[in-house]
Amino acid sequence: MYLIRGQHNLDLFKKRHPKIKLCGTIGNFDGLHLGHQSILNKIKTNAKELNAKTIVFFTEPHAAEYFANARNSQIEAPPRIFPWRKKVMLLKENEIDYAFFLKFNNSLRQMSPDEFINEILESINLLSFTVGDDFKFGADRRGDTDLLRKWGKKKNILIENTETLLYQNERVSSTRIRKALLDNNFKLAERLLGRPYVISGKVVHGQHLGRTIDVPTANIWLPKQKLPIKGVYVVECTLKNKKVYGIANMGVRPTIGGNSPVLEVHLFDFDMNIYSERLDIKFIEKIRDEKKFDNLDMLKSQIQKDISKAKDILKLQNDH
């Protein structure tokens, strides 16, 4: 898959590849859940029938994050299911040909629906364009599927929208998945995502505090975006295609005065140098919320209890 960053590179792409015909879609695609996958399957089917390539437009940051970061904003951005790099990786796994990273800024926010069509969508050779059932675009979300259909009819571009995908009579959505993760319902999140909830990251150097209390941890680099997990969890990790179990703490580490979210993983029966390696962390069950302890000895005692509880959970799981 080829990643195109920014509108100027989209224009350059068309100059270099003027004959490439495309079947596209647009959205946040946070989590790339089953509903998103049905849209991707649709554009792949169209591309096969029309002898074209596939392209996915997505904005960064999410619109909600942009408005939450605006001066004097009272809005709180929803947590990300995955960082954007994971989204790109999942698009690649879904065999999408091109992904277009469009920066959400004040210029894009103020762009009218007609300007968006003229400046973005018409900058490439679209044969079809597929959107979700609730798709809105342009300043104040004034653009909708009806406007796209009128444009598509003039330009001979197939405009389609997909029907809502339901699971247990409720809509499959990023919002529902975030709630499932916050509610410690990883089985529901897995069903809606179509795969287990996994965070991937590189192991980086931390404060090496874990070793001082006999609980060495692997510190995972995280992006700035807030994730929908917080507390201590039982985890199944994959390192170089090998599974290792452990506990993970996602939080600010209040006992040592931390203030930035950190993901730390303690792997059971493991003593290898894995700095700079990538670790895939599958979350199985939440043990407890993060809390502040009066001293490190109390923290150490609680972590030992967490380890014991995690092993009981894993044993119970394996017995079933």
C-alpha positions in Angstrom: 0.0 0.0 0.0 1.1 3.5 -0.8 0.5 6.3 1.7 -0.2 9.8 0.3 0.3 12.6 2.8 -1.4 15.9 2.2 -3.3 17.6 -0.7 -0.2 18.8 -2.5 1.0 15.1 -2.7 -2.4 14.1 -4.0 -2.0 16.6 -6.8 1.6 15.3 -7.5 0.2 11.8 -7.5 -2.3 12.6 -10.2 0.5 14.3 -12.3 2.7 11.2 -12.0 -0.1 8.7 -12.5 -2.7 10.4 -14.6 -4.2 7.2 -16.0 -4.8 5.4 -12.7 -8.5 4.9 -12.1 -9.7 4.6 -8.5 -12.6 3.4 -6.4 -12.6 5.2 -3.1 -14.1 5.8 0.3 -13.6 8.3 3.2 -13.9 8.2 7.0 -12.1 8.2 10.3 -11.9 4.4 10.3 -11.0 4.3 14.0 -10.6 0.7 14.9 -11.3 -0.5 11.3 -14.2 -2.6 12.7 -16.6 -4.9 10.8 -18.6 -2.0 9.6 -15.5 -0.3 8.1 -14.4 -3.7 6.6 -17.7 -4.0 4.8 -17.0 -0.6 3.1 -13.5 -1.7 2.2 -14.9 -5.0 0.7 -17.3 -2.9 -1.4 -14.6 -0.7 -2.9 -12.4 -3.7 -3.5 -15.4 -5.4 -5.4 -15.9 -2.2 -7.4 -12.2 -2.0 -8.2 -12.2 -5.5 -9.5 -15.2 -5.0 -11.7 -14.0 -1.7 -13.0 -10.3 -2.6 -13.4 -9.3 0.1 -11.0 -7.3 0.6 -7.8 -8.6 1.3 -4.3 -8.1 4.5 -2.2 -9.1 5.3 1.3 -9.2 9.0 2.5 -8.9 9.6 6.2 -8.3 12.8 8.2 -5.8 13.3 11.0 -6.4 14.4 13.7 -10.0 13.3 14.1 -12.4 16.2 13.8 -13.4 15.7 17.5 -9.7 15.9 18.5 -9.2 19.1 16.5 -12.2 20.8 18.2 -11.2 19.5 21.6 -7.8 21.1 21.3 -9.2 24.4 20.1 -8.6 27.4 22.4 -11.2 27.6 25.3 -12.8 24.4 24.1 -15.1 22.6 26.6 -15.2 19.5 24.4 -13.3 16.4 25.4 -12.1 14.2 22.5 -13.2 10.6 22.6 -10.3 8.1 23.1 -8.7 6.5 20.1 -9.3 2.8 19.6 -5.9 2.7 17.8 -3.2 5.2 16.9 -3.3 6.2 13.3 -0.2 4.1 12.4 -2.1 1.0 13.4 -4.9 2.2 11.1 -2.5 2.4 8.2 -1.2 -1.1 9.0 -4.7 -2.5 9.0 -5.5 -0.8 5.7 -2.5 -2.5 4.3 -3.5 -5.8 5.7 -6.9 -5.3 4.0 -5.1 -5.0 0.7 -6.0 -1.4 0.0 -3.8 0.1 -2.8 -3.6 3.8 -1.6 -4.3 5.6 1.6 -4.6 9.4 1.6 -3.7 11.2 4.9 -5.6 14.5 4.8 -4.7 16.9 7.7 -7.7 18.2 9.5 -6.9 21.9 10.1 -8.7 25.2 10.0 -8.5 25.3 6.2 -10.1 21.9 5.8 -12.7 22.8 8.5 -13.8 25.9 6.6 -14.0 24.1 3.2 -17.5 24.0 1.9 -18.9 20.7 0.6 -18.6 22.0 -3.0 -15.0 23.1 -2.4 -14.2 19.7 -0.9 -15.6 17.9 -4.0 -13.8 20.3 -6.4 -10.4 20.4 -4.6 -10.1 16.9 -3.2 -12.3 14.4 -4.9 -11.9 15.8 -8.4 -8.1 15.9 -8.0 -8.0 12.1 -8.9 -9.8 9.8 -11.4 -12.6 8.4 -9.3 -14.8 5.8 -10.9 -16.8 5.0 -7.7 -17.0 6.5 -4.2 -18.5 4.6 -1.3 -19.5 6.1 2.1 -21.1 5.0 5.3 -24.8 5.5 6.0 -24.3 8.5 8.2 -21.6 10.3 6.2 -21.5 14.1 6.3 -18.7 16.4 5.0 -17.6 20.0 4.5 -18.0 23.0 6.7 -20.7 22.5 9.4 -21.2 19.0 8.0 -23.5 20.4 5.3 -22.5 17.9 2.6 -24.3 14.6 2.4 -24.9 11.6 0.2 -27.5 13.4 -1.9 -25.0 16.1 -2.8 -22.4 13.4 -3.7 -25.0 11.6 -5.9 -25.8 14.8 -7.9 -22.1 15.3 -8.4 -21.5 11.7 -9.3 -24.3 11.8 -11.9 -22.7 14.8 -13.6 -19.3 13.2 -13.6 -20.4 9.6 -14.3 -19.0 8.4 -10.9 -20.9 5.7 -9.1 -21.9 6.9 -5.6 -22.9 4.3 -3.1 -23.6 4.2 0.6 -23.5 1.1 2.7 -26.2 -0.1 5.1 -25.7 -0.1 8.8 -24.1 -3.3 10.1 -25.8 -4.7 13.2 -24.5 -7.0 15.9 -27.1 -8.2 18.4 -29.6 -5.6 17.0 -27.2 -2.7 17.7 -25.1 -0.7 15.3 -21.4 -1.7 14.9 -19.6 1.5 15.6 -16.4 2.9 17.0 -18.4 4.5 19.8 -19.8 1.1 20.8 -16.3 -0.4 20.8 -14.8 2.3 22.9 -17.6 1.7 25.5 -17.0 -2.0 25.4 -13.2 -1.5 26.1 -14.0 1.0 28.9 -16.4 -1.5 30.4 -13.8 -4.3 30.3 -15.9 -6.2 27.7 -13.0 -7.4 25.5 -15.1 -10.2 24.1 -17.7 -7.8 22.7 -14.9 -5.5 21.4 -13.3 -8.5 19.6 -16.6 -9.4 18.0 -17.2 -5.9 16.8 -13.7 -5.4 15.6 -13.5 -8.8 13.9 -10.2 -9.5 15.8 -8.8 -9.3 19.3 -8.0 -5.8 20.7 -4.3 -5.5 20.4 -1.9 -2.6 21.0 1.4 -2.8 19.2 4.5 -0.8 20.2 8.2 -0.6 20.4 9.9 -1.3 23.8 11.7 1.8 25.0 13.8 2.7 28.0 11.8 4.0 31.0 12.9 4.8 34.6 13.9 1.2 35.3 11.8 1.5 38.5 10.3 -2.0 38.1 13.7 -3.7 38.6 14.1 -1.9 41.9 11.0 -3.6 43.2 11.7 -7.0 41.6 9.0 -6.5 38.9 10.9 -5.6 35.6 8.7 -4.1 33.0 8.8 -3.4 29.3 7.8 0.2 28.6 5.9 0.6 25.3 6.1 3.8 23.3 2.6 5.4 23.0 1.4 8.3 20.8 -0.1 11.4 22.4 -3.7 10.3 21.7 -5.7 9.0 24.6 -6.6 5.3 24.4 -9.8 3.7 25.9 -7.9 1.6 28.4 -6.8 2.5 31.9 -5.7 0.4 34.8 -4.1 -3.1 35.3 -4.9 -5.9 32.9 -4.1 -9.5 32.2 -2.4 -9.6 28.8 -1.2 -12.1 26.2 1.9 -10.7 24.4 3.4 -11.8 21.1 7.2 -11.2 20.6 8.8 -12.6 17.4 5.8 -15.0 16.9 6.1 -16.3 20.5 3.4 -15.9 23.1 4.2 -14.6 26.6 1.7 -13.8 29.3 1.8 -11.1 31.8 0.2 -8.0 33.4 0.1 -4.5 31.9 -0.5 -1.2 33.6 -1.9 1.6 31.5 -1.8 4.9 33.4 0.1 7.8 34.8 1.8 6.0 37.7 0.6 8.3 40.5 2.7 6.6 43.2 5.9 8.0 41.6 4.3 11.4 40.6 3.8 10.6 37.0 1.5 12.7 34.8 1.8 11.3 31.3 0.1 7.9 30.2 2.5 5.0 30.1 2.0 1.4 29.1 4.2 -1.0 31.1 4.1 -4.7 30.7 5.5 -7.3 33.2 6.1 -10.6 31.4 5.9 -13.8 33.5 8.9 -16.0 33.7 10.8 -13.8 31.2 14.3 -12.3 31.5 15.5 -11.1 28.1 16.7 -7.7 26.8 14.0 -6.7 24.3 14.7 -3.0 23.9 13.7 -1.7 20.5 11.7 -4.9 19.8 8.0 -4.6 18.9 5.5 -6.2 21.3 1.9 -7.0 20.4 -0.3 -6.8 23.5 -3.7 -8.5 23.6 -5.8 -7.4 26.5 -7.7 -10.3 28.2 -9.3 -8.9 31.4 -9.0 -5.9 33.7 -7.8 -6.6 37.2 -8.3 -3.2 38.8 -8.1 0.6 38.4 -4.9 2.4 38.8 -4.4 3.9 42.3 -1.9 5.8 44.3 0.0 4.0 47.0 1.7 5.7 50.0 5.1 4.1 49.3 6.9 1.7 46.9 6.6 -1.3 49.3 2.8 -1.0 49.2 3.0 -0.8 45.4 5.2 -3.9 45.3 2.8 -5.8 47.5 -0.2 -4.9 45.3 1.7 -5.9 42.1 2.4 -9.3 43.6 -1.4 -9.7 44.3 -2.1 -8.6 40.7 0.3 -11.2 39.4 -1.3 -13.9 41.5 -4.8 -12.9 40.3 -3.7 -12.7 36.7 -2.3 -16.3 36.9 -5.5 -17.5 38.4 -7.5 -15.9 35.5 -5.2 -17.4 32.9 -5.5 -20.9 34.6 -9.2 -20.6 34.6 -9.2 -19.6 31.0 -7.0 -22.4 29.9 -9.1 -24.9 31.9 -12.1 -23.9 29.8 
